[in-house]
Structure formats: structure tokens, C-alpha cells
Amino acid sequence: LNDLFGIQVRSGCSCAGPYVLDLLNINDETADIYAKFITANENNRLGEIPKIELMKPGFTRFNLSYFASDEEVDYILNAVEFIATDGWKFLSL
């Protein structure tokens, strides 16, 4: 969102790991697989996206100002929709 639209957001689990696992329907077995994959000590070649960036489950959070205009809200929602459907096309950039 920031790189393409200038919208600053925060990603992660918002300090609510167990709750997020439940929201994302990730069971204990799958959570263990993610944890092993994320914490694997591998040397990535220059230019590769670290595995943690590709596999770490979570969500993106943004806050709207009380004074945000309808146009600003529409811009943000349209950007989120675009990233959700077409963002993968920009991963190689």
C-alpha cells in the first residue's frame, strides 16, 4: 500500500497471536509448520525476499482519522481492493 499508493499501514498480529490464529483458521499443526519455516536459519542470496516476508501469517491494519473525507476513504478502500487482487503482480519489482 505504501509503495504503490502512499498509504502507510502496519502489518502483523497486533500483539494478539492466538486470536489471529483463530481468525485465520490456523490450527496448532499448521502453526508449528509456519513457525519452523519462519525460524529456519537459511542464508538467502542477495535480492531474494526472505521467507519470513512471504510466509508469516497476519493481517494489515490502518487507522482512519475522524476527519477523513469520503474521497480519502474511497481512495484507501480502492487501493486495498487493488492490492488484494493485483498486488502479487508487483512482487518482482
C-alpha positions, 0 to 999 in steps of 0.5 A, spaced: 500 500 500 505 504 501 509 503 495 504 503 490 499 508 493 502 512 499 498 509 504 502 507 510 499 501 514 502 496 519 502 489 518 502 483 523 498 480 529 497 486 533 500 483 539 494 478 539 497 471 536 492 466 538 486 470 536 489 471 529 490 464 529 483 463 530 481 468 525 485 465 520 483 458 521 490 456 523 490 450 527 496 448 532 499 443 526 499 448 521 502 453 526 508 449 528 509 448 520 509 456 519 513 457 525 519 452 523 519 455 516 519 462 519 525 460 524 529 456 519 536 459 519 537 459 511 542 464 508 538 467 502 542 470 496 542 477 495 535 480 492 531 474 494 525 476 499 526 472 505 521 467 507 519 470 513 516 476 508 512 471 504 510 466 509 508 469 516 501 469 517 497 476 519 493 481 517 494 489 515 491 494 519 490 502 518 487 507 522 482 512 519 482 519 522 475 522 524 476 527 519 477 523 513 473 525 507 469 520 503 474 521 497 480 519 502 476 513 504 474 511 497 481 512 495 484 507 501 478 502 500 480 502 492 487 501 493 486 495 498 481 492 493 487 493 488 492 490 492 488 484 494 487 482 487 493 485 483 498 486 488 502 479 487 503 482 480 508 487 483 512 482 487 518 482 482 519 489 482 
